[in-house]
Amino acid sequence: MPQPELRICLADDDLDASLRLDARRGLTSRPKHLPMRLHYDGRGSGLFGKLTEQPEYYQTRSERAILRDRAREIAAALGAEPVSVIELGAGRAEKIRPVLDALAAAGRLDAFWPFDVAEGEVRDVLAELATAYPDAHLGGIVGDFTRHLAHLPDHRDTRLVAFLGGTFGNLPGPERARFLLDLREALRPGDRFLLGADLVKDPRVILAAYNDAAGVTAEFNRNVLHVLNHRLDADFEPGNFEHVVTWDAPAATVDMRLRAMKPMEVDVAGLGLEVRFAVGEEIHTGISVKFRPAELEEDLRTAGFAPSASWTDARANMGVFLAEA
Ligand code: AVJ
């Protein structure tokens, strides 16, 4: 079995540089803000895994049910030819596995490429999948899906780019539109895009998913301060910040924030920065947009895709959308 090809578009010092820039820019802005991607160090990823097991957090279970139950339909909707699959934000590549299994069972899985920011995770998942899919060409891309789509593998068969888990909703509108245009530009006519998106529903259900009774989301949200303490030698006291989550109905968006419960001065030694907080002052720590199928399909058309199929779970919590380039 040949060694999987690894395309490194992001080095560790790139990640450090963007962390420093995000932190400096966000902590010196009014209002203060930090991007959700900063939450996912080892501890944050572990907390997110625990969060997916909370009864209120429906997303992962709902999307897993769709992909498990509809994998053969999705594979059939890709035609009858071999397919090369690239999963953006692959993590452990757990979400896409039912589709990979359906294609492999039909002898149609030509290649699989996990695409993620963490080189170690990409290497680990390639080692794991070499056993599961011995006949498939495996490769990996270590990169940022908002910057490195030009590095997709140039397999001549149908390419399926999958972007699951609802992460698309963490991008603000202009960045979502940019991402869709960049992806369309990176694909050829006939290639496909499989997108997992959280759907608009009862706001009480949505808010509960971001403020679970066990407090795991609150701890996940405060983890961004632990990341700054460890990576930038800051002295945040996460316990002095309250997890706040609100639903912006017109924008169909969940806003997450951390609210200072007392006046504070925080030293961010790694940036040479003193950051003051008035009592009640907030750091905006990310958004999660919820979608209406017709509007999302219109956004796909605007970017040059032709929506061809979609599936939801029994409660229509999550949607999985297939579109053709
Ligand atoms: C994994 C990014 C989709 O936005 O719902 C969960 C992350 N943040 N609870 C989401 C998250 C707070 C999650 N995504």
Residues whose N, C-alpha, C, O or C-beta is under 5 A from the ligand:
A	BS01	AVJ	G165 G166 T167 N170 A209 I287 S288
